């Protein structure tokens, strides 16, 4: 079995377990597995209460495996303070219901680490689509985060060197919005690590998403 922890489209392939990312007001609860969250690009403070209620409704479903994607993005116009107002309540819901979180983070890794410490979060936090250098990776790993690799692993040869430094029990793979398949990502990761990662990712998935 192949595990794709973050995608925006359901492939309906019996070989793949995939977490389909969904927005609170557009959830198809009939999908085998999904995550639900408010992305910083699409937040609306005026709808926050309503959307949080929807997230809380869906986290009770057994096929809702995570909250997210949600997070912080310093490259958009919305202030980081407003983003935090939307992000932090989602983290608190995740902690309340013991759900892992799929994280979107752009240029705000230090803020993310600080929030994790301030809230004393114990649930697994997964940085999706990781594409940064070894120093950023190490800082996140030292603070207990998981790293998920996808399209940038296929596009950026230097990222392979970062992948080699990630403890295998903190590793996930994904497709996000890319055209290539999860099989392509697995193949790339296996060629870099020179090992079959399917058993490793399966163990990680079961531990994090099916505790």
N, C-alpha and C positions, 0 to 999 in steps of 0.2 A: 504493500500500500504506500502511496505517496501522500504527503501532508503539505497542504498549501495554506499557511495561516493568515494570508491576506490577499483577497482578490475582489474585484468589483463586478465580476460576472461569473455566473454558475455554469460550469462546463458539463455537468451531468455525466461525468465519466466515472464508472464504477471502480476504477483503480485509484481515484483521488478522493481524499477527504479534504474539503476546502471550506474555509471560513469566509463567507461572502459578506463583505462590508455593506452595512445598511444605515441609512439615516432614520432617525426616530419616527418621522411621519411618513416613511415610505417602506415600512417593513413588510416583507413577505414571510410570514411565520411558518409557511409550509416548506421552506428550504431545509435541507437536511441539517445544516449547521450555519450559523451566522454570528456576526458581531454587530453591535449597534452603538452608535455614538455620534456626537456633534463635532464635526471637523471644524478647525479654526477658520478655514476659508469661507465657511457657509453659516457661521454663527449669527444669530439674531437675538440680542438681549431681550427683546420684547416677547420672544417665544420660549425663553429659557425654562420657565416653570412648567409649561405644557410639555416641552420636549423631555425634561427630566422625569416627569410623570410617566411618559411613554417608555423611556428607557427602563424605569423601575418596573413597569408592567412586563416588559419583555425579558428582563433578566431572570424572571421566575421560570421561563420555559427551558426545558432540558436541552433544546437544540440551540439556545443562545449561549455560546461558549465564552464570549468575552465582551467587554465594553471597548468601544473604539471603532474607527480610529478617531482619536481625539488628541489634543496636544497644544503645542506652542509653535508659532512661526513668526520670526522677526522680519521676514521679508515681505510681509503684507501690510496694508495700511492700518488695519485694526490694531489698536494699542495692546501691548502685552498685558496691561492691567485688565482690560476688558476680556482678553482671551483667558486670563486666569479665573475670572468670575464664572466663565463657562466650563473651564477645564477642571477646576478643583472639585466642584460638586459631583462631577462624573467619577473622579478618583474616589471620593467618599462613598459613592454608591458601590463602586467596585469593591472597596474594603468591606462595606456592610454585607454584601452578598457573596464575598469571597470569589470574585471573578477576576481573571487576568485582564490586563489592559493592553490594547494594541495602540502604540503611540506614533503620532506624527510629530516630528521635531525638526525645525530648521533654525540653525544658528542660536539655539536656546538650550543647549545641553546643560550648562551650569545651573540655569533656572530650574530645569527639570530635576536635577540632582538635589537642589536645595528644597524643592517642594516635597520630594520623596522623604527627605529627612524630617522636614517640619511636620508633615502629616503622619510620620512614623508608619508608612505603608508597608504591609507585609505581603500583599498579593503580587504575583509575577507581573513585571512591567517589561513589555517587549518593544524595542525600537524597530519599527518596520522600515524596510527599504534602506538599510544602513549603507552609507557611501563615504564615510569619513576616514581619517587616517588612524594609525595605530594609537596615537596619544589619546584621541577622543574615545576610541574603542576601549582602551585600558581604563580610562576614567569611569566610563559607564559600567564596565565589568566589575571594577573595584567597588562600585556602589550597588551591585546586585542586579543590574539590568540584564535582560536577554537581548540578543541581536539577531535580526532577521535580514537575510540577504536575498536580493531579487535581481532586477534588471541591471543594476550597476555592476554586479558581478560579471555579467556578460559583456558590458561595455568598457569597463575600466580594468586593465590588466593589473594595476597597482593594488586593487582591492583584494586580489588573491593573497597578497602578503599579509593583509590585515586578517583575512579569514583564517589563516594558519595560526594566528595568535589567540583565537577565540576558543575557550574551553568547550569541548564537544557537548557538555550538558547545558550550555547556554545558547545553543545554536538553533535557528529556524530558517526555513526557506519559504519563498512566496513569489507571486507573479505581479501583484498589484494591478496596474492597468495595461501592462505590456502585452504585445502580440505573441511573444514566445510562450511556451508552455512550462509547467512546473517540471516536466521531464527534462527540458533544456537546462533549467536551473540546477536540478539534481546532478545532471551529467557534468556540468561545469564545476560544481562544488567537489564532486568525486575526483575529477581530473586534477584539481588543485591540491586536495588533501590526500590523494592517492589511496582512498579507501571508500568502501561502500557506506554511504551515510544513511541509508534507509532505516536500518535498525536504530541508529542513534536518534534520528529525528522522530521516529515512532515512539521511542521511550520518552523523549522530551515532551512530545505532544500529550501522551497519556498522563504524565506527571503534572503538567501545567494546566491542561484543559479538561482532563477527566480525573481530577484528584479523588 
